[in-house]
């Protein structure tokens, strides 16, 4: 019997975190993501990557 579901990618993101934010920050994040046609996760990842690249 074959496995069902999405095939695994070699570069798949496997780690996850949970964050808490104010309602206002969540609203701003949601509005920004909608305006730029991105998911909130993608906005957070891009922002974090940019922040960390500047902190070297």
PDB file of N, CA, C and O in Angstrom:
ATOM      1  N   UNK A   1       0.839  -1.172   0.000  1.00  0.00           N
ATOM      2  CA  UNK A   1       0.000   0.000   0.000  1.00  0.00           C
ATOM      3  C   UNK A   1       0.893   1.247   0.000  1.00  0.00           C
ATOM      4  O   UNK A   1       1.848   1.318   0.773  1.00  0.00           O
ATOM      5  N   UNK A   2       0.596   2.216  -0.846  1.00  0.00           N
ATOM      6  CA  UNK A   2       1.400   3.435  -0.927  1.00  0.00           C
ATOM      7  C   UNK A   2       0.934   4.449   0.111  1.00  0.00           C
ATOM      8  O   UNK A   2      -0.214   4.433   0.557  1.00  0.00           O
ATOM      9  N   UNK A   3       1.863   5.334   0.483  1.00  0.00           N
ATOM     10  CA  UNK A   3       1.534   6.379   1.447  1.00  0.00           C
ATOM     11  C   UNK A   3       0.722   7.467   0.772  1.00  0.00           C
ATOM     12  O   UNK A   3       0.934   7.778  -0.400  1.00  0.00           O
ATOM     13  N   UNK A   4      -0.180   8.027   1.496  1.00  0.00           N
ATOM     14  CA  UNK A   4      -1.015   9.118   0.997  1.00  0.00           C
ATOM     15  C   UNK A   4      -0.435  10.445   1.486  1.00  0.00           C
ATOM     16  O   UNK A   4       0.356  10.479   2.429  1.00  0.00           O
ATOM     17  N   UNK A   5      -0.833  11.521   0.841  1.00  0.00           N
ATOM     18  CA  UNK A   5      -0.438  12.845   1.298  1.00  0.00           C
ATOM     19  C   UNK A   5       0.612  13.488   0.418  1.00  0.00           C
ATOM     20  O   UNK A   5       0.998  12.963  -0.627  1.00  0.00           O
ATOM     21  N   UNK A   6       1.052  14.629   0.872  1.00  0.00           N
ATOM     22  CA  UNK A   6       2.016  15.429   0.131  1.00  0.00           C
ATOM     23  C   UNK A   6       3.403  14.802   0.211  1.00  0.00           C
ATOM     24  O   UNK A   6       3.818  14.359   1.282  1.00  0.00           O
ATOM     25  N   UNK A   7       4.127  14.760  -0.910  1.00  0.00           N
ATOM     26  CA  UNK A   7       5.501  14.234  -0.873  1.00  0.00           C
ATOM     27  C   UNK A   7       6.400  15.154  -0.048  1.00  0.00           C
ATOM     28  O   UNK A   7       6.202  16.369  -0.033  1.00  0.00           O
ATOM     29  N   UNK A   8       7.373  14.583   0.628  1.00  0.00           N
ATOM     30  CA  UNK A   8       8.291  15.372   1.445  1.00  0.00           C
ATOM     31  C   UNK A   8       9.313  16.076   0.573  1.00  0.00           C
ATOM     32  O   UNK A   8       9.766  15.538  -0.438  1.00  0.00           O
ATOM     33  N   UNK A   9       9.670  17.290   0.976  1.00  0.00           N
ATOM     34  CA  UNK A   9      10.706  18.060   0.297  1.00  0.00           C
ATOM     35  C   UNK A   9      11.975  18.005   1.138  1.00  0.00           C
ATOM     36  O   UNK A   9      11.920  17.922   2.365  1.00  0.00           O
ATOM     37  N   UNK A  10      13.114  18.052   0.460  1.00  0.00           N
ATOM     38  CA  UNK A  10      14.382  18.047   1.177  1.00  0.00           C
ATOM     39  C   UNK A  10      14.577  19.323   2.002  1.00  0.00           C
ATOM     40  O   UNK A  10      15.190  19.289   3.069  1.00  0.00           O
ATOM     41  N   UNK A  11      14.049  20.452   1.498  1.00  0.00           N
ATOM     42  CA  UNK A  11      14.245  21.727   2.179  1.00  0.00           C
ATOM     43  C   UNK A  11      12.998  22.163   2.963  1.00  0.00           C
ATOM     44  O   UNK A  11      12.822  23.349   3.242  1.00  0.00           O
ATOM     45  N   UNK A  12      12.160  21.226   3.307  1.00  0.00           N
ATOM     46  CA  UNK A  12      10.922  21.554   4.021  1.00  0.00           C
ATOM     47  C   UNK A  12      11.226  22.151   5.393  1.00  0.00           C
ATOM     48  O   UNK A  12      12.183  21.759   6.061  1.00  0.00           O
ATOM     49  N   UNK A  13      10.397  23.101   5.792  1.00  0.00           N
ATOM     50  CA  UNK A  13      10.549  23.703   7.113  1.00  0.00           C
ATOM     51  C   UNK A  13       9.965  22.747   8.135  1.00  0.00           C
ATOM     52  O   UNK A  13       8.787  22.398   8.050  1.00  0.00           O
ATOM     53  N   UNK A  14      10.756  22.322   9.089  1.00  0.00           N
ATOM     54  CA  UNK A  14      10.328  21.327  10.069  1.00  0.00           C
ATOM     55  C   UNK A  14      10.160  21.896  11.475  1.00  0.00           C
ATOM     56  O   UNK A  14       9.425  21.327  12.282  1.00  0.00           O
ATOM     57  N   UNK A  15      10.822  23.001  11.779  1.00  0.00           N
ATOM     58  CA  UNK A  15      10.734  23.570  13.119  1.00  0.00           C
ATOM     59  C   UNK A  15       9.599  24.587  13.172  1.00  0.00           C
ATOM     60  O   UNK A  15       9.300  25.252  12.180  1.00  0.00           O
ATOM     61  N   UNK A  16       8.979  24.698  14.326  1.00  0.00           N
ATOM     62  CA  UNK A  16       7.912  25.689  14.483  1.00  0.00           C
ATOM     63  C   UNK A  16       8.007  26.326  15.862  1.00  0.00           C
ATOM     64  O   UNK A  16       8.544  25.740  16.802  1.00  0.00           O
ATOM     65  N   UNK A  17       7.470  27.545  15.960  1.00  0.00           N
ATOM     66  CA  UNK A  17       7.394  28.244  17.234  1.00  0.00           C
ATOM     67  C   UNK A  17       5.994  28.843  17.352  1.00  0.00           C
ATOM     68  O   UNK A  17       5.280  28.993  16.360  1.00  0.00           O
ATOM     69  N   UNK A  18       5.627  29.174  18.561  1.00  0.00           N
ATOM     70  CA  UNK A  18       4.371  29.870  18.812  1.00  0.00           C
ATOM     71  C   UNK A  18       4.718  31.189  19.473  1.00  0.00           C
ATOM     72  O   UNK A  18       5.545  31.237  20.383  1.00  0.00           O
ATOM     73  N   UNK A  19       4.087  32.258  19.014  1.00  0.00           N
ATOM     74  CA  UNK A  19       4.324  33.566  19.626  1.00  0.00           C
ATOM     75  C   UNK A  19       2.996  34.178  20.055  1.00  0.00           C
ATOM     76  O   UNK A  19       1.940  33.876  19.498  1.00  0.00           O
ATOM     77  N   UNK A  20       3.077  35.026  21.041  1.00  0.00           N
ATOM     78  CA  UNK A  20       1.913  35.790  21.478  1.00  0.00           C
ATOM     79  C   UNK A  20       2.154  37.240  21.094  1.00  0.00           C
ATOM     80  O   UNK A  20       3.271  37.745  21.207  1.00  0.00           O
ATOM     81  N   UNK A  21       1.101  37.906  20.640  1.00  0.00           N
ATOM     82  CA  UNK A  21       1.212  39.311  20.272  1.00  0.00           C
ATOM     83  C   UNK A  21      -0.066  40.029  20.657  1.00  0.00           C
ATOM     84  O   UNK A  21      -1.106  39.409  20.878  1.00  0.00           O
ATOM     85  N   UNK A  22       0.030  41.322  20.732  1.00  0.00           N
ATOM     86  CA  UNK A  22      -1.153  42.112  21.067  1.00  0.00           C
ATOM     87  C   UNK A  22      -2.150  42.035  19.913  1.00  0.00           C
ATOM     88  O   UNK A  22      -1.798  41.697  18.783  1.00  0.00           O
ATOM     89  N   UNK A  23      -3.386  42.355  20.226  1.00  0.00           N
ATOM     90  CA  UNK A  23      -4.419  42.376  19.181  1.00  0.00           C
ATOM     91  C   UNK A  23      -4.066  43.393  18.097  1.00  0.00           C
ATOM     92  O   UNK A  23      -4.320  43.166  16.915  1.00  0.00           O
ATOM     93  N   UNK A  24      -3.478  44.515  18.512  1.00  0.00           N
ATOM     94  CA  UNK A  24      -3.101  45.562  17.557  1.00  0.00           C
ATOM     95  C   UNK A  24      -2.002  45.075  16.613  1.00  0.00           C
ATOM     96  O   UNK A  24      -2.074  45.316  15.408  1.00  0.00           O
ATOM     97  N   UNK A  25      -0.987  44.393  17.144  1.00  0.00           N
ATOM     98  CA  UNK A  25       0.078  43.848  16.302  1.00  0.00           C
ATOM     99  C   UNK A  25      -0.479  42.800  15.353  1.00  0.00           C
ATOM    100  O   UNK A  25      -0.102  42.758  14.181  1.00  0.00           O
ATOM    101  N   UNK A  26      -1.364  41.962  15.846  1.00  0.00           N
ATOM    102  CA  UNK A  26      -1.987  40.937  15.005  1.00  0.00           C
ATOM    103  C   UNK A  26      -2.781  41.590  13.878  1.00  0.00           C
ATOM    104  O   UNK A  26      -2.734  41.135  12.735  1.00  0.00           O
ATOM    105  N   UNK A  27      -3.503  42.643  14.198  1.00  0.00           N
ATOM    106  CA  UNK A  27      -4.287  43.366  13.185  1.00  0.00           C
ATOM    107  C   UNK A  27      -3.367  43.945  12.112  1.00  0.00           C
ATOM    108  O   UNK A  27      -3.642  43.818  10.919  1.00  0.00           O
ATOM    109  N   UNK A  28      -2.264  44.585  12.542  1.00  0.00           N
ATOM    110  CA  UNK A  28      -1.314  45.168  11.586  1.00  0.00           C
ATOM    111  C   UNK A  28      -0.689  44.088  10.705  1.00  0.00           C
ATOM    112  O   UNK A  28      -0.543  44.268   9.496  1.00  0.00           O
ATOM    113  N   UNK A  29      -0.327  42.978  11.315  1.00  0.00           N
ATOM    114  CA  UNK A  29       0.265  41.868  10.561  1.00  0.00           C
ATOM    115  C   UNK A  29      -0.720  41.330   9.536  1.00  0.00           C
ATOM    116  O   UNK A  29      -0.359  41.102   8.382  1.00  0.00           O
ATOM    117  N   UNK A  30      -1.950  41.128   9.952  1.00  0.00           N
ATOM    118  CA  UNK A  30      -2.979  40.619   9.058  1.00  0.00           C
ATOM    119  C   UNK A  30      -3.241  41.584   7.899  1.00  0.00           C
ATOM    120  O   UNK A  30      -3.365  41.159   6.751  1.00  0.00           O
ATOM    121  N   UNK A  31      -3.325  42.874   8.199  1.00  0.00           N
ATOM    122  CA  UNK A  31      -3.552  43.881   7.153  1.00  0.00           C
ATOM    123  C   UNK A  31      -2.391  43.927   6.161  1.00  0.00           C
ATOM    124  O   UNK A  31      -2.606  43.994   4.951  1.00  0.00           O
ATOM    125  N   UNK A  32      -1.167  43.891   6.673  1.00  0.00           N
ATOM    126  CA  UNK A  32       0.011  43.916   5.804  1.00  0.00           C
ATOM    127  C   UNK A  32       0.030  42.682   4.905  1.00  0.00           C
ATOM    128  O   UNK A  32       0.258  42.789   3.700  1.00  0.00           O
ATOM    129  N   UNK A  33      -0.208  41.521   5.490  1.00  0.00           N
ATOM    130  CA  UNK A  33      -0.203  40.277   4.720  1.00  0.00           C
ATOM    131  C   UNK A  33      -1.268  40.306   3.634  1.00  0.00           C
ATOM    132  O   UNK A  33      -1.006  39.914   2.496  1.00  0.00           O
ATOM    133  N   UNK A  34      -2.452  40.761   3.972  1.00  0.00           N
ATOM    134  CA  UNK A  34      -3.534  40.833   2.984  1.00  0.00           C
ATOM    135  C   UNK A  34      -3.190  41.796   1.855  1.00  0.00           C
ATOM    136  O   UNK A  34      -3.395  41.488   0.681  1.00  0.00           O
ATOM    137  N   UNK A  35      -2.666  42.962   2.218  1.00  0.00           N
ATOM    138  CA  UNK A  35      -2.316  43.991   1.224  1.00  0.00           C
ATOM    139  C   UNK A  35      -1.270  43.485   0.236  1.00  0.00           C
ATOM    140  O   UNK A  35      -1.321  43.812  -0.950  1.00  0.00           O
ATOM    141  N   UNK A  36      -0.317  42.680   0.728  1.00  0.00           N
ATOM    142  CA  UNK A  36       0.777  42.195  -0.111  1.00  0.00           C
ATOM    143  C   UNK A  36       0.565  40.762  -0.611  1.00  0.00           C
ATOM    144  O   UNK A  36       1.469  40.154  -1.186  1.00  0.00           O
ATOM    145  N   UNK A  37      -0.640  40.234  -0.382  1.00  0.00           N
ATOM    146  CA  UNK A  37      -1.009  38.888  -0.829  1.00  0.00           C
ATOM    147  C   UNK A  37      -0.023  37.824  -0.345  1.00  0.00           C
ATOM    148  O   UNK A  37       0.438  36.980  -1.113  1.00  0.00           O
ATOM    149  N   UNK A  38       0.287  37.891   0.953  1.00  0.00           N
ATOM    150  CA  UNK A  38       1.174  36.934   1.605  1.00  0.00           C
ATOM    151  C   UNK A  38       0.439  36.348   2.813  1.00  0.00           C
ATOM    152  O   UNK A  38      -0.530  36.923   3.307  1.00  0.00           O
ATOM    153  N   UNK A  39       0.912  35.215   3.266  1.00  0.00           N
ATOM    154  CA  UNK A  39       0.385  34.690   4.521  1.00  0.00           C
ATOM    155  C   UNK A  39       1.067  35.429   5.673  1.00  0.00           C
ATOM    156  O   UNK A  39       2.142  36.005   5.509  1.00  0.00           O
ATOM    157  N   UNK A  40       0.434  35.403   6.818  1.00  0.00           N
ATOM    158  CA  UNK A  40       1.065  36.028   7.989  1.00  0.00           C
ATOM    159  C   UNK A  40       2.362  35.311   8.333  1.00  0.00           C
ATOM    160  O   UNK A  40       3.314  35.940   8.794  1.00  0.00           O
ATOM    161  N   UNK A  41       2.408  34.009   8.115  1.00  0.00           N
ATOM    162  CA  UNK A  41       3.633  33.249   8.361  1.00  0.00           C
ATOM    163  C   UNK A  41       4.757  33.729   7.455  1.00  0.00           C
ATOM    164  O   UNK A  41       5.890  33.904   7.904  1.00  0.00           O
ATOM    165  N   UNK A  42       4.446  33.942   6.182  1.00  0.00           N
ATOM    166  CA  UNK A  42       5.475  34.388   5.241  1.00  0.00           C
ATOM    167  C   UNK A  42       5.999  35.769   5.616  1.00  0.00           C
ATOM    168  O   UNK A  42       7.200  36.022   5.526  1.00  0.00           O
ATOM    169  N   UNK A  43       5.107  36.664   6.036  1.00  0.00           N
ATOM    170  CA  UNK A  43       5.542  37.994   6.484  1.00  0.00           C
ATOM    171  C   UNK A  43       6.463  37.863   7.694  1.00  0.00           C
ATOM    172  O   UNK A  43       7.513  38.503   7.746  1.00  0.00           O
ATOM    173  N   UNK A  44       6.080  37.043   8.660  1.00  0.00           N
ATOM    174  CA  UNK A  44       6.889  36.857   9.863  1.00  0.00           C
ATOM    175  C   UNK A  44       8.248  36.252   9.522  1.00  0.00           C
ATOM    176  O   UNK A  44       9.269  36.705  10.039  1.00  0.00           O
ATOM    177  N   UNK A  45       8.275  35.240   8.663  1.00  0.00           N
ATOM    178  CA  UNK A  45       9.544  34.610   8.290  1.00  0.00           C
ATOM    179  C   UNK A  45      10.465  35.585   7.570  1.00  0.00           C
ATOM    180  O   UNK A  45      11.651  35.677   7.886  1.00  0.00           O
ATOM    181  N   UNK A  46       9.919  36.308   6.609  1.00  0.00           N
ATOM    182  CA  UNK A  46      10.741  37.281   5.864  1.00  0.00           C
ATOM    183  C   UNK A  46      11.270  38.367   6.793  1.00  0.00           C
ATOM    184  O   UNK A  46      12.429  38.768   6.695  1.00  0.00           O
ATOM    185  N   UNK A  47      10.418  38.836   7.690  1.00  0.00           N
ATOM    186  CA  UNK A  47      10.831  39.881   8.629  1.00  0.00           C
ATOM    187  C   UNK A  47      11.932  39.386   9.555  1.00  0.00           C
ATOM    188  O   UNK A  47      12.916  40.088   9.787  1.00  0.00           O
ATOM    189  N   UNK A  48      11.770  38.198  10.073  1.00  0.00           N
ATOM    190  CA  UNK A  48      12.774  37.622  10.971  1.00  0.00           C
ATOM    191  C   UNK A  48      14.090  37.382  10.247  1.00  0.00           C
ATOM    192  O   UNK A  48      15.156  37.669  10.792  1.00  0.00           O
ATOM    193  N   UNK A  49      14.030  36.862   9.032  1.00  0.00           N
ATOM    194  CA  UNK A  49      15.257  36.638   8.252  1.00  0.00           C
ATOM    195  C   UNK A  49      15.981  37.942   7.985  1.00  0.00           C
ATOM    196  O   UNK A  49      17.206  38.002   8.083  1.00  0.00           O
ATOM    197  N   UNK A  50      15.228  39.006   7.645  1.00  0.00           N
ATOM    198  CA  UNK A  50      15.848  40.298   7.393  1.00  0.00           C
ATOM    199  C   UNK A  50      16.473  40.863   8.677  1.00  0.00           C
ATOM    200  O   UNK A  50      17.591  41.377   8.655  1.00  0.00           O
ATOM    201  N   UNK A  51      15.756  40.763   9.772  1.00  0.00           N
ATOM    202  CA  UNK A  51      16.259  41.238  11.056  1.00  0.00           C
ATOM    203  C   UNK A  51      17.543  40.523  11.459  1.00  0.00           C
ATOM    204  O   UNK A  51      18.512  41.158  11.875  1.00  0.00           O
ATOM    205  N   UNK A  52      17.542  39.209  11.333  1.00  0.00           N
ATOM    206  CA  UNK A  52      18.721  38.427  11.722  1.00  0.00           C
ATOM    207  C   UNK A  52      19.910  38.678  10.800  1.00  0.00           C
ATOM    208  O   UNK A  52      21.054  38.627  11.253  1.00  0.00           O
ATOM    209  N   UNK A  53      19.670  38.944   9.529  1.00  0.00           N
ATOM    210  CA  UNK A  53      20.775  39.197   8.608  1.00  0.00           C
ATOM    211  C   UNK A  53      21.457  40.524   8.938  1.00  0.00           C
ATOM    212  O   UNK A  53      22.645  40.684   8.660  1.00  0.00           O
ATOM    213  N   UNK A  54      20.739  41.466   9.516  1.00  0.00           N
ATOM    214  CA  UNK A  54      21.312  42.766   9.887  1.00  0.00           C
ATOM    215  C   UNK A  54      22.051  42.703  11.210  1.00  0.00           C
ATOM    216  O   UNK A  54      22.845  43.593  11.513  1.00  0.00           O
ATOM    217  N   UNK A  55      21.810  41.684  11.994  1.00  0.00           N
ATOM    218  CA  UNK A  55      22.392  41.572  13.328  1.00  0.00           C
ATOM    219  C   UNK A  55      23.722  40.849  13.352  1.00  0.00           C
ATOM    220  O   UNK A  55      24.234  40.571  14.436  1.00  0.00           O
ATOM    221  N   UNK A  56      24.306  40.530  12.208  1.00  0.00           N
ATOM    222  CA  UNK A  56      25.575  39.794  12.160  1.00  0.00           C
ATOM    223  C   UNK A  56      26.735  40.623  12.609  1.00  0.00           C
ATOM    224  O   UNK A  56      27.868  40.142  12.624  1.00  0.00           O
TER     225      UNK A  56
END
